Amino acid sequence: MKRKNLLALLAFLVATAALSAQTQVIAHRGYWRAPGAAQNSIVALQRADQIKCFGSECDVLQTRDGVLVVNHDAHIGPDKILIEEADYDQIKDIVLSNGETVPTLQQYLKELKKCKNTLLVLEIKEHSTDQKMIRATRDIVKMVNRMGLKKKVYYISFMPTICDELVRIAPKSQVAYLSNKMTPRQVKERGYTGVDFHYSQFQKNPLWVRECHELGLNVNVWTVNTEELMNQMLDLGVDFITTDYPEVLQKVIFERKLHGIF
């Protein structure tokens, strides 16, 4: 092969590798700032897919009678009903700010099936007991598997009880730990596939990104909402950035690519 052609091929391979390693955009609680959306709404998931986010994050809790619902806070509605101690009938008619009623996970996953660009980053929330957390985890995994969505759902949680159970019952799934109470090496030792830390942890420990990669862990970071922070995290080489402004992050990544910055 001629030297000129060889150099062109090498340049192409380097560019392709850089592109494949590009940091991916995760819409925090969906693209909820889009018109007609609300946090953790079905429309927020749809909007994340429409702008081709790699992932859309959501939060899941379980009612007393076993229904899995998509909501961030442990309490819901104007009466601050505690979801884990309520039956689904008590909360099913509560309306989000965009007019939707609070979605069940089953409804959310049905919509995920229609998504062409976006997978789900599913946070299993803390419940008051280990027993409740394990029950919720098992029921979530069972539903995801039954609906044929194993490859379209990444799991995250602050709770080792939940992450440990995920490793046990869904060993081929992506499982990331959200808290800062473990080092990357401890996360690896427990069998998780990645970390999902607040950006401040990487500001304090910038070498953790490299350490994670050397350990074979992927790196997500939350919740990164300014261009300055986006660029800081991109410079560190994180794999995923979770943000309330996915369209801004997409623009920042595009501009860096234009200038040859990966």
C-alpha positions as CSV (number, residue, x, y, z in Angstrom):
1,M,0.0,0.0,0.0
2,K,1.3,3.4,-0.9
3,R,2.4,5.7,2.0
4,K,-0.2,8.3,1.0
5,N,-3.0,5.8,1.1
6,L,-1.7,4.2,4.3
7,L,-1.7,7.6,6.0
8,A,-5.2,8.3,4.8
9,L,-6.4,4.9,6.1
10,L,-4.8,5.6,9.5
11,A,-6.4,9.0,9.7
12,F,-9.8,7.4,8.9
13,L,-9.4,4.7,11.5
14,V,-8.3,7.3,14.2
15,A,-11.4,9.5,13.3
16,T,-13.7,6.5,13.4
17,A,-12.3,5.4,16.8
18,A,-12.8,8.9,18.2
19,L,-16.3,9.0,16.9
20,S,-17.2,5.6,18.4
21,A,-15.8,6.7,21.7
22,Q,-17.8,9.9,21.7
23,T,-19.5,10.8,24.9
24,Q,-23.2,9.9,24.8
25,V,-26.1,12.2,25.8
26,I,-28.6,11.1,28.5
27,A,-31.7,13.2,29.0
28,H,-32.3,13.6,32.8
29,R,-35.9,12.4,33.5
30,G,-36.4,12.6,29.8
31,Y,-36.2,15.7,27.6
32,W,-38.7,17.3,30.0
33,R,-37.9,20.9,29.1
34,A,-39.3,20.3,25.6
35,P,-42.7,21.7,24.8
36,G,-45.6,19.6,26.1
37,A,-43.3,17.5,28.4
38,A,-42.9,17.1,32.1
39,Q,-40.3,15.3,34.3
40,N,-40.6,11.5,33.9
41,S,-43.5,11.9,31.5
42,I,-44.1,9.7,28.5
43,V,-43.8,12.8,26.3
44,A,-40.4,13.5,27.8
45,L,-39.3,10.0,26.7
46,Q,-40.7,10.7,23.2
47,R,-38.9,14.0,22.9
48,A,-35.6,12.5,24.0
49,D,-36.0,10.0,21.2
50,Q,-37.0,12.7,18.7
51,I,-33.7,14.6,19.2
52,K,-31.8,11.3,19.1
53,C,-30.5,11.2,22.7
54,F,-28.6,8.0,23.4
55,G,-30.6,7.5,26.6
56,S,-33.5,8.9,28.6
57,E,-33.3,8.5,32.4
58,C,-36.3,7.8,34.5
59,D,-37.1,6.9,38.2
60,V,-39.2,3.9,39.4
61,L,-40.9,3.2,42.6
62,Q,-43.4,0.4,43.6
63,T,-46.7,0.8,45.3
64,R,-47.9,-1.2,48.2
65,D,-50.0,-3.4,45.9
66,G,-47.1,-4.0,43.5
67,V,-47.6,-1.5,40.7
68,L,-44.4,0.0,39.3
69,V,-44.7,3.7,38.7
70,V,-42.4,6.3,37.1
71,N,-41.8,9.1,39.6
72,H,-38.7,10.7,41.1
73,D,-39.8,11.5,44.7
74,A,-41.0,9.0,47.3
75,H,-44.1,11.1,47.7
76,I,-46.5,12.2,45.0
77,G,-49.3,14.7,44.5
78,P,-50.5,17.7,46.4
79,D,-51.3,15.5,49.4
80,K,-47.7,14.1,49.4
81,I,-48.8,10.5,49.3
82,L,-46.0,8.0,50.1
83,I,-45.9,5.8,47.0
84,E,-44.6,2.7,48.7
85,E,-47.4,2.8,51.3
86,A,-50.2,3.6,48.8
87,D,-52.2,1.4,46.6
88,Y,-52.1,2.3,42.9
89,D,-55.7,3.4,42.9
90,Q,-54.8,6.1,45.3
91,I,-52.3,7.8,42.9
92,K,-53.3,6.7,39.4
93,D,-55.3,9.9,38.7
94,I,-52.6,12.3,39.9
95,V,-51.8,14.7,37.0
96,L,-48.3,15.8,35.9
97,S,-47.6,19.4,34.9
98,N,-48.2,18.5,31.2
99,G,-51.6,16.9,31.8
100,E,-50.5,13.3,31.8
101,T,-51.4,11.1,34.7
102,V,-48.5,9.5,36.5
103,P,-47.2,6.7,34.2
104,T,-46.7,3.1,35.2
105,L,-43.5,1.4,34.2
106,Q,-45.5,-0.8,31.9
107,Q,-46.8,2.2,30.0
108,Y,-43.3,3.6,29.8
109,L,-41.8,0.4,28.5
110,K,-44.5,0.2,25.8
111,E,-43.5,3.6,24.6
112,L,-39.8,2.7,24.8
113,K,-40.5,-0.1,22.3
114,K,-41.4,2.5,19.8
115,C,-38.2,4.5,20.3
116,K,-35.8,4.3,17.4
117,N,-32.8,6.1,18.9
118,T,-33.1,6.1,22.7
119,L,-32.6,3.5,25.4
120,L,-33.8,3.8,29.0
121,V,-31.5,4.5,31.9
122,L,-33.8,3.2,34.7
123,E,-33.1,4.3,38.3
124,I,-34.6,2.0,40.8
125,K,-35.3,4.2,43.8
126,E,-34.6,3.6,47.5
127,H,-37.5,2.1,49.4
128,S,-37.8,1.9,53.2
129,T,-36.6,-1.8,53.5
130,D,-34.3,-4.2,51.7
131,Q,-37.2,-6.5,51.2
132,K,-39.2,-3.8,49.3
133,M,-36.2,-2.9,47.2
134,I,-35.5,-6.5,46.3
135,R,-39.2,-7.0,45.4
136,A,-39.2,-3.9,43.2
137,T,-35.9,-4.9,41.5
138,R,-37.1,-8.4,40.7
139,D,-40.5,-7.1,39.4
140,I,-38.7,-4.5,37.2
141,V,-36.3,-7.0,35.7
142,K,-39.1,-9.5,35.1
143,M,-41.2,-6.8,33.3
144,V,-38.2,-5.6,31.2
145,N,-37.3,-9.2,30.2
146,R,-40.9,-10.2,29.4
147,M,-41.3,-7.2,27.1
148,G,-38.1,-8.1,25.2
149,L,-36.3,-4.9,26.3
150,K,-33.1,-6.3,27.9
151,K,-30.8,-4.5,25.5
152,K,-32.7,-1.2,25.7
153,V,-32.5,-0.7,29.5
154,Y,-29.5,0.3,31.6
155,Y,-30.0,0.1,35.4
156,I,-28.7,2.6,38.0
157,S,-29.3,3.0,41.7
158,F,-27.9,4.6,44.8
159,M,-28.5,1.4,46.8
160,P,-26.0,-1.5,46.9
161,T,-28.9,-3.8,47.9
162,I,-30.5,-3.0,44.5
163,C,-27.3,-3.1,42.5
164,D,-26.3,-6.4,44.1
165,E,-29.6,-8.0,43.2
166,L,-29.4,-6.8,39.7
167,V,-26.0,-8.4,39.3
168,R,-27.5,-11.6,40.6
169,I,-30.7,-11.8,38.5
170,A,-29.6,-9.8,35.4
171,P,-25.9,-10.6,35.1
172,K,-25.6,-9.4,31.5
173,S,-27.2,-6.1,32.1
174,Q,-25.6,-2.7,32.5
175,V,-25.6,-1.8,36.2
176,A,-24.1,1.5,37.5
177,Y,-23.7,2.7,41.1
178,L,-24.9,6.3,41.8
179,S,-23.5,7.1,45.2
180,N,-20.0,8.3,46.1
181,K,-19.7,5.8,48.9
182,M,-17.5,3.4,46.9
183,T,-14.3,3.9,44.9
184,P,-14.2,2.6,41.3
185,R,-12.3,-0.5,42.5
186,Q,-14.9,-1.3,45.1
187,V,-17.6,-0.9,42.4
188,K,-15.7,-3.3,40.1
189,E,-15.3,-5.8,43.0
190,R,-19.1,-6.0,43.5
191,G,-19.6,-6.9,39.8
192,Y,-21.2,-3.6,38.6
193,T,-20.5,-2.5,35.1
194,G,-20.1,1.2,35.7
195,V,-20.3,4.3,37.9
196,D,-22.8,7.1,37.6
197,F,-21.4,9.8,40.0
198,H,-22.2,13.5,40.5
199,Y,-19.8,15.7,38.5
200,S,-18.3,17.0,41.7
201,Q,-16.8,13.6,42.4
202,F,-14.8,13.8,39.2
203,Q,-13.7,17.4,39.9
204,K,-12.3,16.1,43.2
205,N,-10.9,12.9,41.7
206,P,-10.2,13.6,38.0
207,L,-8.1,10.4,37.7
208,W,-11.1,8.3,38.5
209,V,-12.3,8.3,34.9
210,R,-9.0,6.8,33.8
211,E,-9.1,4.3,36.7
212,C,-12.7,3.3,35.8
213,H,-11.7,2.7,32.2
214,E,-8.6,0.7,33.2
215,L,-10.9,-1.5,35.4
216,G,-13.4,-1.9,32.5
217,L,-16.1,0.3,34.0
218,N,-18.0,2.8,32.0
219,V,-18.5,6.3,33.4
220,N,-21.7,8.3,33.6
221,V,-21.9,11.7,35.3
222,W,-24.9,13.7,36.6
223,T,-26.5,16.3,36.4
224,V,-24.4,18.5,34.1
225,N,-26.3,21.6,33.1
226,T,-23.8,24.3,32.0
227,E,-21.6,24.4,28.9
228,E,-18.6,24.9,31.2
229,L,-19.3,21.7,33.1
230,M,-20.1,19.9,29.9
231,N,-16.7,20.7,28.5
232,Q,-15.0,19.8,31.7
233,M,-16.6,16.3,31.7
234,L,-15.9,15.9,28.0
235,D,-12.3,16.7,28.6
236,L,-12.1,14.0,31.2
237,G,-13.4,11.5,28.7
238,V,-16.5,10.3,30.5
239,D,-18.7,7.9,28.5
240,F,-22.1,9.4,29.3
241,I,-23.3,12.8,30.5
242,T,-26.8,13.1,32.1
243,T,-28.3,16.6,31.7
244,D,-31.5,18.6,31.9
245,Y,-30.3,20.3,28.7
246,P,-29.6,17.5,26.2
247,E,-30.0,19.8,23.2
248,V,-27.3,22.1,24.6
249,L,-24.9,19.2,25.2
250,Q,-25.5,17.9,21.7
251,K,-24.5,21.3,20.4
252,V,-21.4,21.4,22.5
253,I,-20.3,17.9,21.3
254,F,-21.0,18.9,17.7
255,E,-18.9,22.1,18.0
256,R,-16.0,20.1,19.6
257,K,-16.1,17.6,16.7
258,L,-15.9,20.5,14.2
259,H,-12.8,21.7,15.9
260,G,-11.3,18.2,16.2
261,I,-11.7,18.0,20.0
262,F,-12.9,14.6,21.3
